[in-house]
Amino acid sequence: MGIITYAKAPSLKIIPREHFWVSGLKRAFDLSAIMPLYLYVLNNLEKIERNKDLEITIGSSTIVYQVNKKDDIQLITGWVGNRKSENFYLNKNVR
């Protein structure tokens, strides 16, 4: 009989701040960047600076977020499009 290994699936909480929802209601934005954001944070969790505003864009939408000390992803704000004219994946410090 072979060895059976059980592993807990990785999980990160995504916590939207109130401003994220308010800005989304005032100016509709695309939520399609949330999945790439989750995967980026999951794969780079050890390298990401905590409690610092970061930005991810997939061309069609941009999200500003932080990763806190509990490794929760906090969504701060978002908008349609990106800061640059290029249409590529970007993850950079905002401040």
C-alpha positions in Angstrom: 0.0 0.0 0.0 1.3 3.5 -0.9 1.7 6.5 1.3 -1.2 8.8 1.5 -0.3 12.5 2.0 -2.9 15.1 3.0 -2.1 18.7 2.4 -4.1 21.8 3.3 -5.0 23.8 0.2 -3.4 27.3 0.3 -5.8 30.0 1.2 -5.6 33.7 1.5 -8.4 36.0 2.5 -9.4 38.8 0.2 -10.8 41.6 2.2 -12.2 44.7 0.4 -12.1 47.9 2.2 -15.1 50.2 2.3 -13.4 52.6 -0.2 -13.0 49.7 -2.7 -16.8 49.2 -2.8 -17.6 52.9 -2.7 -15.3 53.7 -5.6 -16.7 50.7 -7.5 -20.2 52.0 -7.1 -19.3 55.5 -8.1 -17.2 54.5 -11.1 -17.8 51.0 -12.3 -14.6 48.9 -12.7 -13.8 45.4 -13.8 -13.0 42.8 -11.2 -11.2 40.5 -13.6 -7.8 41.4 -12.0 -8.8 39.7 -8.7 -7.8 36.2 -9.7 -4.4 37.2 -11.2 -3.8 39.2 -8.0 -4.7 36.2 -5.8 -2.3 34.0 -7.7 0.5 36.6 -7.7 0.3 37.0 -4.0 0.0 33.3 -3.3 3.1 32.6 -5.4 5.1 35.6 -4.1 3.9 35.8 -0.5 7.4 35.7 1.1 8.7 38.5 -1.1 5.8 41.0 -0.7 6.3 43.8 1.7 3.5 44.0 4.3 1.2 47.0 4.8 2.4 48.8 1.7 0.1 50.0 -1.1 0.8 47.9 -4.3 -0.8 48.0 -7.7 -1.7 45.3 -10.1 -3.0 45.9 -13.6 -4.0 43.4 -16.4 -4.6 46.1 -18.9 -8.4 46.1 -18.7 -8.4 46.9 -15.0 -6.2 48.0 -12.1 -6.4 47.3 -8.4 -4.5 48.9 -5.5 -4.1 46.5 -2.6 -2.0 45.7 0.5 -1.0 42.4 2.1 -1.3 42.7 5.9 0.7 40.9 8.6 -1.9 38.1 8.6 -1.3 37.6 4.9 -4.8 38.9 4.0 -5.1 40.7 0.7 -6.8 44.0 1.3 -8.4 45.6 -1.7 -8.1 49.4 -1.5 -9.4 50.8 -4.8 -9.6 50.0 -8.5 -10.4 51.4 -11.9 -10.9 50.5 -15.5 -7.7 50.6 -17.6 -4.1 51.3 -16.3 -1.8 54.1 -15.7 0.3 53.4 -18.8 -0.7 52.8 -22.4 0.9 49.3 -22.5 -1.4 46.4 -22.0 0.6 44.0 -19.8 0.7 42.5 -16.3 2.3 45.0 -13.8 2.9 44.8 -10.1 4.5 47.8 -8.6 4.7 50.0 -5.5 2.2 52.8 -5.6 3.9 55.0 -2.9 
